[in-house]
Amino acid sequence: MNWRNRKVNGKQMYGVTRENLNPIGFVIFARLDSNRLPGKALLKINGIEMLGRVISRVREASVTGRIIVATTDRDLDNPIVSFADAKGIEVYRGSCDDVLGRAVCCARDFKLGSIVRICGDSPFLDAALITDICALGLKEDADIYTNIPGRTFPYGASIELIPKKVLERLDALVRSASDREHVTKYIYDNGSQFKVSQLRSLKSDYHGVRLVVDTSEDLARAEWIASVLDGSADNSLDAAVAAAIAFEVDNSSDRKMTTQGEL
């Protein structure tokens, strides 16, 4: 149980060698329709499509694995397929609402041992988190490796590593439409049935920070963050959080000035 090392284009890469995790797939879940922000998967943030940003972040990870975009089988999501194809990314198409079913079938079709579940609305996901969650998978034997419970990381920096056998177990267990839509919700709601290995942060400035893009306000924040990070040598999670906090401070000042002007 160790890292398998190799270099790609001069960058040190690592392969997870725990038998039940290999091969790993980095699966980005994305679709175009959103009640709060329609078409968000391909909306441009500082000139770059959000899905393109997520793909770029995943490509920076120092762990070997297949990158797959998992979208729906509806014509509505054909532009996502075309975009992924243009980026040289593999695609799986499945159910719209049964996202658990989409995840299980994706893992089976691509003969994966596990998936790293990545949300397509997380354009500032730190590639280091992918490495960290896979490293956690080496250290401990668990049903899921995650940084979600207790929310010690920002919204938009969520990461989960799930063995295929656990996805198949969930597929057999879960009947609720809500639980199937949210893939791992059943695990968190029934913690006594599963062994959960958690990645935690001790950084207090992560608390309550939103890096996810789910609303028009989130999009405005993302534009600000991207304008700060694009072209910078530092695109870490810390840098994104600092930019997000600066955005809130700047906009708080603007709101205060507007309010004062209305008095």
Stockholm file with secondary structure:
# STOCKHOLM 1.0

chainA/1-263         MNWRNRKVNGKQMYGVTRENLNPIGFVIFARLDSNRLPGKALLKINGIEMLGRVISRVREASVTGRIIVATTDRDLDNPIVSFADAKGIEVYRGSCDDVLGRAVCCARDFKLGSIVRICGDSPFLDAALITDICALGLKEDADIYTNIPGRTFPYGASIELIPKKVLERLDALVRSASDREHVTKYIYDNGSQFKVSQLRSLKSDYHGVRLVVDTSEDLARAEWIASVLDGSADNSLDAAVAAAIAFEVDNSSDRKMTTQGEL
#=GR chainA/1-263 SS CCEEEEEETTEEEEEECCTTTCSEEEEEECCSCCSSSTTGGGCEETTEEHHHHHHHHHHTCSBCCEEEEEEESSGGGHHHHHHHHHTTCEEEEECSSCHHHHHHHHHHHTTCSEEEEEETTCTTCCHHHHHHHHHHHHHCCCSEEESTTTTCSCBTCCCEEEEHHHHHHHHHHCCCHHHHHTSSHHHHHTGGGSCEEECCCCCGGGTTCBCCCCSHHHHHHHHHHHHHHTTCSCCSHHHHHHHHHHHHHHHHHHHHHHHHHHC
#=GC SS_cons         CCEEEEEETTEEEEEECCTTTCSEEEEEECCSCCSSSTTGGGCEETTEEHHHHHHHHHHTCSBCCEEEEEEESSGGGHHHHHHHHHTTCEEEEECSSCHHHHHHHHHHHTTCSEEEEEETTCTTCCHHHHHHHHHHHHHCCCSEEESTTTTCSCBTCCCEEEEHHHHHHHHHHCCCHHHHHTSSHHHHHTGGGSCEEECCCCCGGGTTCBCCCCSHHHHHHHHHHHHHHTTCSCCSHHHHHHHHHHHHHHHHHHHHHHHHHHC
//
